[in-house]
Amino acid sequence: MGSRIAHGMLSAFLALAATGVWAQEESTNQVAAKTAWSVFEDTNPKECWAVSSPTETINTRDGRVVAVRRGDILLMTFFRPDAGVKGQITFTGGYPFAGGSTVNVNIGGQEFEMFTEGEWAWPASTADDAKIIAAMKRGADAVLTARSSRGTITKDTFSLLGYTAAVEEAEKRCQ
C-alpha cells in the first residue's frame, strides 16, 4: 500500500486519532473490557477501537530516571469501515515526539518502527499494522521506546493480556 505519510492521509489519521482519544476520555460508549484492554464504539462516524494504558512507564534523560509531566499514554487499534481502516495501530506518548524521530516497538523480541507526527505515532503501512497486530496477539507485553522534543527517552510497557479478545471485539463491531 505504500507510505501513509502523504499529507491527506496524515490529516485524516490525525482527525481519527484525535476523535478516538477524545472519545476514549469522554465517551460513555465503552462496550467491553478484556483484562488490560477496553473496547469503545462510536456511531457517527462508525468507529471501534481497542485501547490500553501502560502498566509501567520509565522516563530518562542523559541516562538518569527523571520525573516528567505527560498527558494520556495510549496504545490503540482502530477500525473505521467508512474510511477503509481495518486495524490501524496508533500510539500517543502524552508529549510531542522529537521531530523526525521514530518509536521502537518491541514485542517478545520482535522489533517494529512507528513514525511520529506531533504527539502521535503509527506504522508506515497497513502491512506493518498487520504484522504488529499479529505480534501483539501472540505476545505478553509491548514495550514502546520514544524520544520527546525535549530529549527525554520514554519507555512504556503495555500488557497484552486480553488484547486478542479486545481487538476481535472491536473488529466485529465495525465490520
ZAKOL-267419 format. One record per residue (C-alpha): y, x, z negated. Coordinates in steps of 0.02 Angstrom, whole numbers, plus 32768, in hexadecimal, padded with zeros to 4 digits. Layout:
YXZ;...
END
This chain:
800080008000;807380957FEA;80FC80B77F6F;814E802D7F0D;81EC80917EF4;824380367F83;82E57FEB7F44;82BA7F357F67;82137F407F0F;82637FA17E81;82E37F177E68;825A7E937E6B;81F27EF87DEF;82847F117D77;82AA7E577D7D;81F37E2F7D5C;81E77EAD7CD0;82887E727C7E;824B7DBF7C89;81A47DEF7C3D;81F07E4D7BAC;826A7DC27B88;81DC7D467B8F;816F7DB27B1F;81FB7DC07A9F;823D7D0F7AAB;81B17CA87AF5;81497C2E7A94;80D37C2F7B2A;80517CA17ADC;7FAC7C577B14;7F2D7CD17ACC;7F177D687A5B;7E897DE37A7C;7E837E6379EE;7F137EDD7A15;7F4B7E7B7AAF;7FA87DD77AC7;7FB07D6B7B62;804C7D0D7B98;80677C8F7C23;81077C4B7C6F;81167BC57CF3;81BE7BDE7D4B;81987C517DA0;80DD7C507D7F;80B27CF47D29;80327D2F7CAB;80237DD27C4E;7FBC7E2E7BCE;80267E977B57;800F7F0B7AC3;80777F797A4F;804180287A1E;7FD2804A7989;802180F67974;80C5814579AC;80F581FC799D;81A2823B79D0;81C382F679E0;825583647A13;824484217A24;8192841279E1;81C783BB793F;81A78307790F;824C82A8790A;828281F978DB;82D1819D796D;830980EC7988;82A880947A11;82A57FE37A52;82077F837A76;81767FEF7AB0;81027F877B1E;80717FA27B95;80547F0E7C09;7FEC7ED07C99;80437E4B7D04;80077DC47D7B;80847D627DE3;802F7D037E71;80CD7CD07ECF;81007D887EDF;80507DC67F07;80467E257E62;7F8F7E2E7E30;7F857EA87D9F;801F7F177D91;80267F937D02;80D17FA87CB1;810C800B7C1B;81B0800E7BBD;81CA80987B3F;825E80477AE9;82DA80C87B2B;831D81097BD2;82A381847C1E;82E3822D7C5B;831B821F7D0F;8293824D7D8A;821182597D01;8163820E7CFE;80F781C37C77;804B82107C5D;7FC181937C36;7F2181D67BE8;7E8D815F7BD7;7DEE81B27B99;7E1E82577BEB;7E4F82087C92;7F0382317CBF;7F7A81BE7D1E;803381C87D47;80B881427D41;8165814D7D8D;820081207D2A;82A280C37D47;831480A57CB2;82A680677C23;821380367C92;817C808F7CDB;80F380577D54;806F80A27DC6;809F80D27E79;802A80577ED0;7FB97FC27EBA;7F2580397ECF;7F65809C7E39;7F797FFA7DD7;7EC37FD07DFB;7E87807D7DC4;7EE880727D20;7EAC7FC07CFE;7DF67FF67D1B;7E0C80897CA4;7E60801A7C22;7DCE7FA07C2A;7D55802F7C04;7DBF80917B88;7DDD808A7ACD;7E9580B77AD3;7F2080E97B49;7F9A81757B1C;804181717B79;80AD820D7B70;815F82087BB0;8209825E7BA1;82AB82087B74;8353822A7BC3;837E82877B21;82E782FA7B30;827882A87AAD;81BE82A97AD8;816982077AA7;80AF81EC7A95;807A81367A81;7FC581057A63;7F8C80567A92;7EE6800D7A5A;7E827FC67AEB;7E1A7F557A7A;7E257EAA7AC9;7E797EE87B69;7DEF7EAE7BDF;7DED7DFE7B95;7EAC7DF47B94;7EC47E317C47;7E3A7DBF7C87;7E8B7D2C7C2C;7F367D547C77;7EEA7D667D25;7E8B7CC27D17;7F287C657CE3;7F8B7CA97D77;7F117C997E09;
END
